Amino acid sequence: MEETDEIKELGSSRAGKIHCLSIVGQIEGHQLLPEDAKATKYEHILPLLAAIEESPEIEGLLILLNTMGGDVEAGLAIAELIAGMTKPTVSLVLGGGHSIGVPLAVAARRSLIAPSAAMTIHPVRVNGVVIGVPQTYHYFARIQERIVGFVTGHSGVSREDYLRLMTNTDELANDVGSVIYGEEAVALGLIDSLGTLSDALSYLHGEIGR
């Protein structure tokens, strides 16, 4: 596989070479977003992750997250690729991890969250007209179950706690769900530990040195 120019932008040291991947704003799927939206296009991220996995120059992956939701299918596709990588991976939630940012955070081999960062957990929602037939409700229930299964399967949070946070009606003024901050995310087992950039890099270098 040919390496892209982005792949060649490496941070290196004696402890190993690390690629930094930022996933910010909304994750753009099949529907285009406005020009002023900070979007991460999944069709760019997917081949990049495959190239990182295959690159002999890259020994670890640092994923910086500050998401604002987006296409659920696209976000899950990115999360599945991250979870399937053999190279050391670490995610660092900065600012906020909204909606699909939660599966992305837990997809890495180790997840960190900045003390001031927050994560928003809520059910799957859709914009536009929804056809009110049983098949439609079943479809959304299946999508929700995929997200819950992925998050609970790649983190230490219990299914009961995650569903409780997702369906909470007392936290958000105009929505159902919860906002949890750094220490709470760690206490629930959703995120592995509090940390900053230096902690994430130290973990990667330690794994690379093994």
MOQUIUR-V441126 format. One record per residue. N is the residue number from 0. PHI is phi in radians with two decimals (NA if undefined). OMEGA is omega in radians with two decimals (NA if undefined). Layout:
N|PHI|OMEGA / N|PHI|OMEGA
This chain:
0|NA|-3.14 / 1|-1.27|3.13 / 2|-1.47|3.09 / 3|-1.48|3.09 / 4|-1.06|-3.11 / 5|-1.17|3.12 / 6|-1.08|-3.06 / 7|-1.35|3.12 / 8|-1.49|-3.03 / 9|-1.92|2.92 / 10|-1.78|-3.06 / 11|-2.28|3.06 / 12|-2.70|3.12 / 13|-1.12|-3.10 / 14|-1.43|3.13 / 15|2.37|-3.13 / 16|-1.74|-3.06 / 17|-2.16|3.02 / 18|-1.75|3.12 / 19|-1.83|3.13 / 20|-2.07|3.11 / 21|-1.80|3.06 / 22|-2.11|-3.01 / 23|-2.23|3.10 / 24|1.16|3.12 / 25|-1.56|3.08 / 26|-1.50|-3.05 / 27|-1.55|3.12 / 28|-1.89|-3.08 / 29|-1.46|3.11 / 30|-1.82|-3.11 / 31|-1.30|3.11 / 32|-1.81|3.10 / 33|-1.04|-3.09 / 34|-1.07|-3.07 / 35|-1.49|3.12 / 36|-1.52|3.09 / 37|-1.35|-3.00 / 38|-1.94|2.98 / 39|-1.82|-3.10 / 40|-1.53|-3.03 / 41|-1.17|3.13 / 42|-1.23|3.02 / 43|-1.56|-3.07 / 44|-1.26|-3.06 / 45|-1.04|3.11 / 46|-1.17|3.10 / 47|-1.14|3.11 / 48|-1.09|3.11 / 49|-1.12|3.12 / 50|-1.17|3.10 / 51|-1.09|3.14 / 52|-1.09|-3.08 / 53|-1.55|-3.04 / 54|-1.22|3.10 / 55|-1.28|-3.11 / 56|-1.47|-3.05 / 57|-1.74|-3.09 / 58|-1.98|3.12 / 59|-2.79|-3.10 / 60|-2.20|3.05 / 61|-1.85|-3.11 / 62|-1.95|3.11 / 63|-1.70|-3.03 / 64|-2.05|2.96 / 65|-2.62|-2.95 / 66|-1.76|3.09 / 67|-2.21|3.13 / 68|1.52|3.13 / 69|2.26|-3.07 / 70|-1.17|-3.08 / 71|-1.11|-3.11 / 72|-1.10|3.13 / 73|-1.13|3.14 / 74|-1.09|3.11 / 75|-1.16|3.10 / 76|-1.09|3.11 / 77|-1.13|-3.12 / 78|-1.08|3.14 / 79|-1.12|3.11 / 80|-1.15|3.12 / 81|-1.06|-3.11 / 82|-1.13|-3.10 / 83|-1.63|-3.13 / 84|-1.36|3.12 / 85|-1.61|3.13 / 86|-1.35|3.10 / 87|-1.02|3.11 / 88|-2.30|3.07 / 89|-2.46|3.09 / 90|-1.91|3.12 / 91|-2.30|3.14 / 92|-1.47|-3.12 / 93|-2.16|3.14 / 94|1.32|-3.13 / 95|-2.75|3.03 / 96|-2.14|-3.00 / 97|-1.70|3.01 / 98|1.03|-3.06 / 99|-1.17|3.07 / 100|-1.13|-3.14 / 101|-1.20|3.06 / 102|-1.03|3.12 / 103|-1.11|-3.13 / 104|-1.14|-3.06 / 105|-1.44|-3.13 / 106|-1.20|-3.12 / 107|-1.23|-3.14 / 108|-1.08|3.04 / 109|-2.41|-3.12 / 110|-2.05|3.10 / 111|-2.19|3.06 / 112|-2.38|3.10 / 113|-1.16|-3.10 / 114|-0.97|-3.10 / 115|-1.59|-3.07 / 116|-1.43|-3.14 / 117|-2.34|3.07 / 118|-2.25|-3.13 / 119|-1.85|-3.10 / 120|-2.07|3.10 / 121|-2.67|-3.13 / 122|-1.17|3.07 / 123|-1.13|3.10 / 124|-2.23|-3.13 / 125|-2.49|3.05 / 126|-1.70|3.09 / 127|1.75|-3.07 / 128|-1.41|3.08 / 129|-2.01|3.11 / 130|-1.36|-3.05 / 131|-1.44|3.09 / 132|-2.15|-3.11 / 133|-0.96|-3.12 / 134|-1.09|3.13 / 135|-1.14|3.14 / 136|-1.13|3.11 / 137|-1.14|3.14 / 138|-1.07|-3.14 / 139|-1.19|3.10 / 140|-1.12|3.13 / 141|-1.20|3.09 / 142|-1.09|-3.13 / 143|-1.07|-3.13 / 144|-1.14|3.09 / 145|-1.09|3.13 / 146|-1.17|-3.14 / 147|-1.05|-3.14 / 148|-1.10|-3.14 / 149|-1.16|-3.08 / 150|-1.11|-3.11 / 151|-1.24|3.12 / 152|-1.40|-3.11 / 153|-2.03|3.09 / 154|-2.53|-3.13 / 155|-1.71|-3.13 / 156|-1.31|3.13 / 157|-1.40|3.12 / 158|-1.05|-3.13 / 159|-1.09|3.14 / 160|-1.14|-3.10 / 161|-1.16|3.10 / 162|-1.14|3.10 / 163|-1.11|3.12 / 164|-1.14|-3.07 / 165|-1.22|-3.06 / 166|-1.87|-3.14 / 167|-1.10|-3.13 / 168|-1.87|-3.06 / 169|-1.83|-2.98 / 170|-1.63|-3.05 / 171|-1.77|-3.05 / 172|-1.14|-3.05 / 173|-2.08|-3.07 / 174|-2.74|3.03 / 175|-1.81|3.13 / 176|2.44|-3.06 / 177|-2.51|2.96 / 178|-2.00|3.13 / 179|-2.08|-3.08 / 180|-1.83|-2.98 / 181|-0.76|-3.06 / 182|-1.09|-3.14 / 183|-1.18|3.12 / 184|-1.07|3.12 / 185|-1.26|-3.13 / 186|-1.09|3.14 / 187|-1.35|-3.09 / 188|1.52|3.12 / 189|-1.20|3.11 / 190|-2.03|-3.06 / 191|-1.16|-3.08 / 192|-2.87|2.96 / 193|-1.23|3.13 / 194|-3.09|3.11 / 195|-2.20|-3.11 / 196|-1.03|-3.11 / 197|-1.11|3.11 / 198|-1.16|3.13 / 199|-1.11|-3.14 / 200|-1.18|3.12 / 201|-1.10|3.10 / 202|-1.08|-3.11 / 203|-1.09|-3.14 / 204|-1.11|3.09 / 205|-1.14|3.12 / 206|-1.20|3.13 / 207|-1.11|-3.12 / 208|-1.32|-3.11 / 209|-1.22|NA
